[in-house]
Amino acid sequence: MELLKSTIEGIKPLNMEVVEKAKKHIDNLTKPIGSLGTLEEIGARMAGITGKIHNKINKKNIVIMAADNGVVDEGVSCAPKFITKVVTENFTRGITGVCVLARQAGAELTIVDIGVDADFDHPLIINKKIAYGTKNIAKEAAMSYEDAVKAIEIGIEVVDNLVKGGVDLLGTGEMGIGNTTTSAAVLSALSGLSPDVVVGKGAGLTDEQHQNKKNVVKRALEINKPNPNDPIDVIAKVGGFDIAGLCGCFLAAAKNRVPIVIDGFISSAAALCAVRLNPLVKDYIFPSHLSAEPGAVYMMNEIGIEPMLNLKMRLGEGSGCPLAFMIIESALAIVNEMGSFEEANIVNDFLVDIREEK
């Protein structure tokens, strides 16, 4: 608990003085003010994170938390539980969606077994297993409060070590059959929204199975009664080890003043928990895309952020992060390489006209 406490307390606000300087620099580039939209916002916020106007990414890494969920016993997924093990192994083979996209973006993966119902013997899979999956939230709490804290602190330790190794841009991914159910339960508990609104079909459920999934989440909330004012209690009662681990990743990224990217529905549930633990975390988060899960838009609203992209993706794994990495690096290139009006030899009268264009 001490690591979690010190991490939460160690998170500081953006350097707003540098943010304002970066905005002035960006406004003086050869373009109408605001014409590069979100890219300009990213460039300015990155300056506030690092304390420097000019920034360059040297090392990118996507942390993938893998864990099983006992709630799969309720028939909430059309995929069998053993798929968690299979896909986790396939991350090491470089053949999954996130692996391919990460290579395109020049990013590495950190694969963490935080609670898969199987054992691995592979040097690329970090063994931080708390248990062989969580318990069935439709019948009891997913985990103890102590194990929730332990899982969050594992995420903190993983990110702390990556930052020490030179990583300066992070992504978040996961693997765990049944984790759209736990994520929807977390969102419903923290927001007060009905499971009827936030529970999606996940990986292709029928209408009947979808209704069952909604009922399972309702039952989980009724039985466990998670405290909406305590995100750790929510994770412990209706979440998962993967969500807890990623929550720790977001907290540690903010403490270390390193930008971190949300992938989709599951990692945004973790981000929401982290922001509820310390609202300053939001300033260090960059959402990649709007997941096709129906609860995703509500998740973004609860955190108070807007995704960069809407590609109708719902793969998970961290697959949206490499795409966001490339956008972030493009924003930094604009700040670093685009010329000012003075450098471009644009006369003063024309400078005034073009900068006032909307």
QUITA-V254621 format. One line per field, one symbol per residue. burial: I if it has 9 or more other C-alpha atoms within 8 Angstrom, else O. A space follows every 10 residues. Layout:
# QUITA-V254621
burial = ???
This chain:
# QUITA-V254621
burial = OOOIOOIIOO IOOIIOOIII IIIOIIIIII IIIOOOOOII OIIIIIIIII OOIOIOOOII IIIIIIIIII IIOOIIIOOO IOIIIOIIOI IOOOOIIIII IIIOIOIIII IIIIIIIOOO OOOOIIOIII IIIIIIIIOI IIIIIOIIII IIIIIIIIII OIIOOOIIII IIIIIIIIII IIIIIIIIII OOIOIOOIII IOOOIOOOII OIIIIIIIII IOIIOIIIOO IIIIIIIIII IIIIIIIIII IIIIIIIIII IIIIIIIIII IIIIIOIIOI IOIIIIIIII IOIIIIIIII IOIOOOIIOI OOIOOIIIII IIIIIIIIII IIIIIOOIII IOOOOIOOOO IOOIIOOO
